[in-house]
């Protein structure tokens, strides 16, 4: 997010998975872990007082369908992982708020299976505006390529398509 981005703003990025997901081979990506990392300015600092102009929060979500520049509800089936940091600028304290990393509530509980060609990252700021330097958000994803049964691959593909409507 650019310097002085106003509270309530959202920014979106895309991660291309086309090289990892293959319909013909029923090849999917199994996401095992996601981490969100925030840094501020060209020195990639973690100094709490540099993030925002006052108290507030930064949040991030990783989804497998395109939400545009919106956050989705926690019960949305497209949500893979989410997290936030709360910034107490007055006391120079930053604390993390982890929602879940990643959603693996389905039958294939070893991780979150993704059969879509893209992942979408939405990052936002709330409570106060971004300070005088830009904020970078990095999403680190631990994943592996898996071959699913035809039944499992189709079930995940249908669920993903249905969630888009």
For each residue, the residues with C-beta under 8 A, 3 or more apart:
1: 5 9 11 123 125 130 134 135 137
2: 5 130 134
3: 130 131 132 133 134
4: 129 130 131 132
5: 1 2 9 11 125 129 130 135
6: 9 125 129 130
7: 56 125 126 127 128 129
8: 124 125 126
9: 1 5 6 124 125
10: 69 70 71 122 123 124
11: 1 5 69 122 123 124
12: 67 68 69 120 121 122 123
13: 120 121 123
14: 118 119 120 121
15: 118 119 120 121 139 141
16: 19 117 118
17: 20 21 29 114 116 117 118 119
18: 21 117 118
19: 16
20: 17 27 29 143 145
21: 17 18 27 28 29 114 115 116 117
22: 25 26 27
23: 26 115
24:
25: 22 147
26: 22 23 147 148 149 150 153
27: 20 21 22 145 146 147 148
28: 21 113 114 115 145 146 147 148 153 156
29: 17 20 21 113 114 115 143 144 145 146
30: 108 110 111 112 113 114 143 144 145 146
31: 34 80 81 102 111 112 113 114 141 142 143
32: 102 110 111 142 143 144
33: 101 102 141 142
34: 31 62 80 81 83 101 102 139 140 141 142
35: 83 101 139 140
36: 60 81 83 137 138 139
37: 137 138 139 140
38: 46 51 58 85 135 136 137 138
39: 44 45 46 135 136 138
40: 44 45 46 47 50 51 131 133 134 135 136
41: 44 45 50 133 134
42: 133
43:
44: 39 40 41 136
45: 39 40 41 50
46: 38 39 40 94
47: 40 50 51 92
48: 51 87 88 89 92 93 94
49: 89 92 131
50: 40 41 45 47 131 132 133
51: 38 40 47 48 56 58 85 87 89 94 130 131 135
52: 55 56 58 87 89 125 127 128 129 130 131
53: 89 128 129 130 131
54: 89 90 127 128
55: 52 87 88 89 90 127 128
56: 7 51 52 86 87 89 125 126 127 128
57: 84 85 86 87 97 125 126 127
58: 38 51 52 84 85 87 123 124 125 126 135 137
59: 71 82 83 84 123 124 125 126
60: 36 82 83 84 121 122 123 124 137 139
61: 67 71 72 79 81 82 121 122
62: 34 79 80 81 82 102 119 120 121 139 141
63: 66 67 72 76 78 79 80 119 120 122
64: 78 80 114 116 118 119 120 160
65: 78 116 120 160 163 164
66: 63 118 120
67: 12 61 63 70 71 72 78 120 122
68: 12
69: 10 11 12 122
70: 10 67 122
71: 10 59 61 67 122 124
72: 61 63 67 76 78 79
73: 76 79
74: 79 82 99
75:
76: 63 72 73 79 163
77: 159 160 163
78: 63 64 65 67 72 160 163 164
79: 61 62 63 72 73 74 76 82 103
80: 31 34 62 63 64 102 103 112 114 119
81: 31 34 36 61 62 99 100 101 102 103 112
82: 59 60 61 62 74 79 99 100
83: 34 35 36 59 60 96 97 98 99 101
84: 57 58 59 60 96 97 99
85: 38 51 57 58 94 95 96 97
86: 56 57 94 95 96 97
87: 48 51 52 55 56 57 58 93 94 127
88: 48 55 91 92 93 94 95
89: 48 49 51 52 53 54 55 56 92 128
90: 54 55
91: 88
92: 47 48 49 88 89
93: 48 87 88
94: 46 48 51 85 86 87 88
95: 85 86 88
96: 83 84 85 86
97: 57 83 84 85 86
98: 83 101
99: 74 81 82 83 84
100: 81 82 103
101: 33 34 35 81 83 98
102: 31 32 33 34 62 80 81 111 112
103: 79 80 81 100 112
104: 108 109 110 111 112
105: 109
106: 109 112 113
107: 152
108: 30 104 111 113 148 152
109: 104 105 106
110: 30 32 104
111: 30 31 32 102 104 108 143 144
112: 30 31 80 81 102 103 104 106
113: 28 29 30 31 106 108 146 148 152 156
114: 17 21 28 29 30 31 64 80 119 156
115: 21 23 28 29 153 156 157 160
116: 17 21 64 65 119 160
117: 16 17 18 21
118: 14 15 16 17 18 64 66
119: 14 15 17 62 63 64 80 114 116 141
120: 12 13 14 15 62 63 64 65 66 67
121: 12 13 14 15 60 61 62 137 139
122: 10 11 12 60 61 63 67 69 70 71
123: 1 10 11 12 13 58 59 60 137
124: 8 9 10 11 58 59 60 71
125: 1 5 6 7 8 9 52 56 57 58 59 128 129 130 135
126: 7 8 56 57 58 59
127: 7 52 54 55 56 57 87
128: 7 52 53 54 55 56 89 125
129: 4 5 6 7 52 53 125
130: 1 2 3 4 5 6 51 52 53 125 134 135
131: 3 4 40 49 50 51 52 53
132: 3 4 50
133: 3 40 41 42 50
134: 1 2 3 40 41 130
135: 1 5 38 39 40 51 58 125 130
136: 38 39 40 44
137: 1 36 37 38 58 60 121 123
138: 36 37 38 39
139: 15 34 35 36 37 60 62 121
140: 34 35 37
141: 15 31 33 34 62 119
142: 31 32 33 34
143: 20 29 30 31 32 111
144: 29 30 32 111
145: 20 27 28 29 30
146: 27 28 29 30 113
147: 25 26 27 28
148: 26 27 28 108 113 152 153 156
149: 26 152 153
150: 26 153 154
151: 154 155
152: 107 108 113 148 149 155 156
153: 26 28 115 148 149 150 156 157
154: 150 151 157 158
155: 151 152 158 159
156: 28 113 114 115 148 152 153 159 160
157: 115 153 154 160 161
158: 154 155 161 162
159: 77 155 156 162 163
160: 64 65 77 78 115 116 156 157 163 164
161: 157 158 164 165
162: 158 159 165
163: 65 76 77 78 159 160
164: 65 78 160 161
165: 161 162
